[in-house]
Amino acid sequence: MATNKELLSKGIKYLAGALPLLFIGPIVITNAFMNQHNVWHYLVLAIGIITCISAMYLMYLGLKTIMKSLFND
């Protein structure tokens, strides 16, 4: 089992990975809606949505890991 310090650093790494995705996702979605006349509209929109969902999942994992390190059983 990992120590509390290792779990805390792992949770912070998850949150640090989610930070750029929080900015990239909405930018990609906005770009998809600005270029609706393009053939690649739906592909770019799907990539933006997947990016936002992955950012939320990484935030969830990070906060869950940090809470586990702070409030150990």
Secondary structure, 3 states (H helix, E strand, C coil): CCCHHHHHHHHHHHHHHHHHHHHHHHHHHHHHHHCCCCCCHHHHHHHHHHHHHHHHHHHHHHHHHHHHHHCCC
